[in-house]
């Protein structure tokens, strides 16, 4: 049991290094900054709901000014957000945003933790959030984090007393934090956790308030602040050459997929934290009354005596002069009984020893990935850039029997390299985010291993152990095995060393719509995880569907190479939906995963294994018209979806729109938030309305209300006021108001059943007021709220039709929701039935 504990704590340490992408190479001033942090024994926990909620100014202040261990607990990984830099959405976006948080913490000096809660989308009220999240589970994780981290102070980003005033996830994060503050020290609560940790009572809990809570800066100035601690977070750190707010902006700018790139800022700036529970600290010192010196720990005073003296007399020119004292302190620290502080401070002290000695240790794999059962080779590099007596006694890898015992003195500035070749054990876990390994619910991930809960990443598969003797004292240093290579246009690149399956498969199109009974060719891509892979692949399919051939043999010579095979898929005659999933057989093993890689400059490359599958939908859908012009806004996949049901979609550059240029199209569709992001559109509205007047159909999807109001007044040819009205419950009941309207009759009859199976939400930013020219077609509302009629509005204009809809077609079409397709086909066909009627009359 003891051995297991040592290994796990070492993994925490290596994970910190893993996301750093490139290894840190601190200057002696930065090393001094780390020494100051080593000599502060206090902990702060910051709590909010999403990646990017966190106040990086305060986290950086706690970490770099107070010198406290500072942890940000984000309830979720932000799966429900938008992505401004790539196509990752849902769980893949959660992986990207996790890495962005780690990159932010690497900047501001904090650490990162999570609960199992999933960011399932916008929620209006914490009651709804806590029901969907499974409050007991998420509260357990907050308690677990408090017991593991043992914070002295907790700071909530959001106010637990104002439900309904912000995202339900936000308020819930504060509600859970306050509840956990009261129960984390009670051994009867979540007693099962105490097999791995101990109860803990934080001393204080605060709410990180701000002027916007009070409406204006002026109003906030008048507020009685006797219950608040005020902190100047604009402080300057000469040893880092940076102001706290500069660091905060750099950290915040890591949230690139959310568009948080920021200018850096300097100068005095105040933050206020309001005391919720615990005693009011004096002198605006959040750690007032808490012993944050080495004497806090039994046996720590002797360690402190050495380390405070090193801090006082720090030799910036030759930090290696302190090695003897640091190693002596390390030896004393190992005798400290308090496991929490011993583990934590040993890791910090190890790093300090390496940095003071200019001791560089690295373990890099010869290849980017390996498969279980295959051979791998790891190179160990060790270099001592000091005059201290350092011996590399042995090197090894966690869980691997092969090792090497060089027992070599590391002479000043002479590099040593050693290799270990080994067979990757057949039982080695694949490299993939642990929280995605098992299917979760709408509200939470499934994580069965208690020790993984809270961790930002999956621990690296292999840890290298450098057994050193420094000035006669044995110190084992652990490093994750990495892969590094050079790219001509990028320089040196570091990646995690990945363990991957022998073969993975992929169907590019995640949803295949069969609008007729015609057979479709479906390409399955197969990627080899090692050299010389051969086997066969079958395509599992739902009942009533047909797939030929039943099996396809394949062989791939090169690791990493991808080939493509083709199956013919035939749908049944009537409506049906299900999944097709490729299964590869190699020898007596089967493989059913897709490998997704996420690769951006600001985060380390991520390998994610997901079930390999695609949704197939046979829908009986009628349509009218052929050619659609699409004006892209903030980005959506609606054009691809419309092509799946047989439309020809032409993407139009708004700058190219001229009088008459749209006449050849059956309809013009404007993508989501186009009026918010495409400036040119405001000049093109008269041309678009002219197109409608002459008989065209114009469909505008949702735009956000705030920015629109400032920039445009002519979103529609008639009065139309956008609002913040939204219906977030995807199952909210829908009433058809305009039962005779063409939009619910032609060419597809729409019934309430067509609103079954929608995902995430009904829609957002519905208009709240509109001219009498519009007909509201539908009515819906969230539980406990009034019904809104603005989700789908249609108005005749001249010879044509204008439609405004806040319904979330951009979410429903890409996942193959039949009813949403039928309704969209009807919008595109509006007016075409009148033409038919007329011609019937004439005929
Ligand atoms: Zn948020």
Boltz pocket constraint, residues with backbone or C-beta under 6 A from the ligand:
constraints:
  - pocket:
      binder: B
      contacts: [[A, 49], [A, 50], [A, 51], [A, 52], [A, 53], [A, 167], [A, 170]]
      max_distance: 6.0
